[in-house]
Amino acid sequence: MKKYYIGLSVTYHDSALAIIDDQGEVLFAEATERYLQNKRALNCEPDQLLRLPELLNQYCPSAETFVIAINWRKKRPLYEAAISALGFLSAPGLLKTGIKKLRSPLENYQLHHMMACQHSSIETAAINLVRIIQEYYPTCAIEFADYDHHLTHAATACYSSPFDEAACAVIDSFGENGAMAFYRYKNRKLECLHETKGLGTGSLGLCYMKITELCGFDWLKGEEWKVMGLAAYGKLNQEFYDALDAIITINGFDCKHPAKHLTENLAKLDRFKRRKDSPAEQAADIAYTGQLFFADTVTKLLRHLHFVSQCDNLALAGGCALNSSYNGQITGRVAFKNVHIPSAPADDGCALGAGWLAYHNDHPANPAPPKLLNPYSGSRIDADAVKRFIKFNRSLNIQHLPDSICDATAELLTQGRLIGWIQGRAEFGPRALGNRSILADPRHAAVQDHINEKIKFREMFRPFAPSVLHEYADEYFENYQESPYMDKTLRIREDMRERIAAVCHVDGTGRLQTVKKEWNPRFYDLIACFHQLTEIPMLLNTSFNVMGKPLIHTLEDALAVFLTTGLDVLVIDDYLISKPRDE
Ligand SMILES: [Fe+2]
């Protein structure tokens, strides 16, 4: 009986769909934002009606049973659950008082938006999928499963890791009950060690959202990245640190705070908020201090987890695991020897977690050895679209270079060209890992301005990342550890910083991607060619998008960016495409 496990991430933001077969192999995983070209895909269902028939036909052609698994428990009334987790009023209290009267550190309209979207997302979860399965696979059985939100985060982290055994921390904004959960992972089983619960639960995710807001950025747009970038320019603001410290005090796995509800405490921080008309740089001390407080607090939690679990391996997930600045510090601050962060640690990754939980539920004695997840599980550029483009193109130069695409591209990179680089299947997770990337020569600091002025149009304080060949990474990074998904920020050795100025942040760090041949042979070969020409075993790698948009999804998306920005060259698999003025 051919059975497929379809995991859906159905929370109101970063929805995603994953397909796993009856061997536990990931056939497909992709966030909805890519297909819709709508950053974070707020309030958009993961099972988009128009694309489902094609997806199922491609990946589940011989299905006899579908298991649909979602990343939120349906049994608990969502409104009540979310409000409880946020530490506001109970649902009846909310109805009586009205949302405008809530004391919230977050803007009321945003809160209302979040609640309403989340409610409808859960209530309507999988409706499209069921309809399409019934229409196209009328004889197929359908089974349903819903899992604790934080358990799906943990499953994503653990099942995607190379570990047989690990301690697992999920540090999030909120789930059905609270904001954090801790697990022991062994023999493909997850045992919950502790879950924060109840009204007024402390939430580091909400706390970081508040810090983002204080810096003048928008957490709803996912601008927490900007806090990390800006932090490098700041210094300690002791008054702000003490104010944060008074709000969240860690004791074991528990958070304590003085007022009953976390949000009452967070509201006290408003005096530190950057004025809207002042430049972002004025919030650098708030960003630095907020990031430091976050790092100190998570360190306390992880030290306790290490003490309880007595395990050397850590699998980390939840929205807070996107904090690459901190991720790189973990092994230096806590006794864990190995740290794994999945390619999609936030809610998009939960689609995989939910699917995997359903799979393991059916296969409790899975003998498959653990392996690091290949993150290239998304869509391909449509081959027919490429053929049509080549046939009808009258304006761009196209060269087909199946044997020399890496040499040719590396040569252009050394000439200072900015290259859009598309290969194979798209990455699952927020980072471009060499299949949907914009690449540049990392040697000269001016390249940063170049990319910002010609393509990205983003703030100057945000750094660009290096993709480095694993064999040479130790020469460039202090206390080097593998960072396969660009998930860790490490210190660049002082004597190397000048050599790779474009990927060295102002504080001497770089958020690196480790590149190994077995993980991505084409990208490895390209960097190796560049290394041969320049003696630098790395490239500047930034996501193939423009500011405010997700990574490109179709050929048309790629051409739109190519033709409307200063991108010099576009590479799609073996095709090298350039603009006529460059002849
Ligand atoms: Fe989450």
Boltz pocket constraint, residues with backbone or C-beta under 6 A from the ligand:
constraints:
  - pocket:
      binder: B
      contacts: [[A, 149], [A, 153], [A, 172], [A, 173], [A, 174], [A, 318], [A, 319], [A, 346], [A, 347]]
      max_distance: 6.0
